[in-house]
Amino acid sequence: MTTVQIYRWLQWRVSWLWIPACAALVLVTDRVWQNHLPRIFDLSNLSTKGTTSLLVYSKGPSGEVQLLERLNRVTHPGDQVRFVISAVPDESSFVLVASVDAAGKASIYFPYAGKESAALPGPGRWEVPGSVLLDEVLGPERVFAFFSPLPIDAEVVQRELLELGQRGSDAIRDTTSVDVPGTTQRSFLLFRVPRP
């Protein structure tokens, strides 16, 4: 073998050494990560979040009922809307459902015309009594459900929602909670557009 042939043979052999070297590096890194993971993240005390959600159903003049969700938020003036709580949060005995629309108007939906939040019937899925008839105001409307261990004043909620409404449509779209102490909040964004 000439020197050139030996060099080419060694070069070919060395070029294949990176495969086992990379595999060894992956194994060592994996072992180190697994050994340190329990010290970095203690997963034993974590609980699943997001078990409570505010579900929104709408019904148009044809009578067809649809569940609104992230990819379908469109409603129309004259639609009837109902709210369902998928699960009541722990340690929450009272609820108040309210909204703010693109005109900056704040409305208390439940308890209707109430001065404070109402007692929940118990844990589990719960359908808010009655339905809401949507008016002619177009644009975003954010609905909030306020859960609390004690009753909260409806005026406090209305004041916060009015302040949010004064900040405009972008704020209504982007704000998922408002400053109402002692509450757990869920919200859902509707978009009201003219009926085709």
N, C-alpha and C positions, 0 to 999 in steps of 0.2 A: 504494500500500500504506500502510495506516495504521501507526502506531507499534506497536500491539498485534499486528498481523499480522506485522510484521517481527520482533518479539520472539519470537512463537511459531515462526516459520520458523527463526530462529537457535537457539532452544531445541531443536527437533527435530533440526537438523543437529549440534549439539554433543553431544546424547545418543548419537549413533552414533559419536562419536570414540573412545569407550572401547574399542571392539572392536579397531581397529588398534593402539591404544596398548598394550593387554594382549598382543596377539600380538607386538609389538616387544619388550616386556619379557620374555616367555617365551624368545624367540630369543636375546636378550642374556644372560639368566641361563644358558641351556643352553650357550652358547659359553664363558662364564666357567667353568662347572662342568667342562666337558670339558677345558679347558686346564689346570685345576688338579688334576683327578682323578689323573693319573699321579704327581704329586708327593705327594699325600696317601696314596694306596694303591698300593703296589707289588705287583701281583698275580703277578709272574713267578715268585716263589719259593713260592707256595702250592701245596699238594697236596691232593687230595681226602681228606677225613676220613671215618671211619665205614665203611671198606671191610671191617673185621673185625667180625663179629657172632657172637653166641652164639645159635644156632637151637635151639629146643626142640620135640621131637615127643612126643606122648602117644598111648598106645594103651589103650583101655578093654577090658572083658571081651568086648565084641562083636568085637574084633579090628580095629576101624576106627582107622586112624592119622590124626592131624591135626597140622598145624603150628600151634603156638601163636604168637600175635603180639600186638601192642599192644591190639587190640580183643577178643581172645579169649585170656585167660590162665587160664581155669577148668580145674582138674583135680579128680579125686576120689580118695579113698582106694582103694588097690588098682590105680590106673592104673600102667602102665609108662611111664617117661619116658626118652628118649634125647636126647643132645646132639650138635650138629654145629657145628664152627667153620667159618665161611664162608671165611675166609682167615687164614692165620697172620701176625701182625704182623712187620714187618721186624726183624731182629736178635733175634728170640725163638726160642730153641731148645727151651725147656721149657714145660710147661703143668701146671697143677693145677686141678681142678674141684671146687668145694666149695659148700655151701649152709648157710643158717641158716633155721630155721622159726619159726612163731609161738610155739612152746613154748620158744624160746631154744636149741634143740639145734643144734649145728654138726656137719656131716657132711662127710667127705672122700669124694667120689665117684670121682675119678680122680687118681692111681692108687689103686685100692681098697686100703685098709689100708697105703698107702705112707707113708714117713717124709719124702719130699721129692717135688718135682715130677718128672715123667717127660719123657724126651726126645721131641720131636715127630718124626714120620716125614719131615717136609719141608714146604715151602711149599704153599699151596693149600688147598682144602676138605678137612676132616678130620673123620671121625666118631669120637667118643669111644667106645672099646670098651665093650660091655655096656650094660645098662639099669638103671634104678633103679625099685624097686617102692615107691610112695608109701604111707606109713603112715597112721594114723587121725587125725593132728594136722590140725586145720582152721585156715584162715586163710592169711596171706601166707607165702610162702617165697621167699627170693631166692637164686638160683644165681649163682655167680661163676666166671669162668674167669680164672686168673692166668697171664699169659705173662711169661717172663723169659729173659735171655740165659744165666743160670746157674741151677742148681737152687735152689729156695727150700724152707725148712723147713716141713713141713706143720703143725707145732705152732704156728708163728708165725701162720699163716693161721687155724688153729682158734681160737687165743686171740682174735684180732681179731673173728672171727665170733661167738664167745661174748659178747664185750663188746657187739657190735651187738644180739644177741638179748636181752640184759638191758635194753636201752633200749626194748623193746616193739615192737608191730606197726607203729606209725606210723614208727618209725625204720627198720624193715626195708623198708617200702614206699618210703621217701624216699631211702634211702642207696644210691647206685649204685657206690661204691667205698669201700674201707677202707684203713687205713694199713699197707700192706705195701710197704716200699721196694724199688725196683728192678724193679717189675712194671708191665706194661700190663694193665688189667683191663676185662673186659666182664661185664655182669650181666643177668639176666632175672628178672622178678618173676612168680611163679605165685600163683594164688589157689586154695586147696583148699577145696572145699565138699562137703556130703553128696551122695551120688549120688541123683538123683531117683527 
